[in-house]
């Protein structure tokens, strides 16, 4: 699935500092979460798609590392993004 540019801008505008702020940890985590939910839905239907499963596992790892970075450096930003996205550890 190709994520549309409008959807990416919407995600970065909502969770980042602005729609141009694509490098913030919050924006990246939100983008990864959106992609993870899409791939999870795909794998529910296509159980033997192992390349997508591998991509999903890599995305979860990237998101986890970013969350760990936020947790270690700025706990308030970490708590805010976890609450906004409904993530749990």
ABEGO torsion letter per residue (X at the ends): XBBBAAAAAAAAAAABABAABAABAAAAAAAAAAAAAAAAAAAAABAABAAAAAAAAAAAAAAAAAAAAAAAABAAAAAAAAAAAGBBX
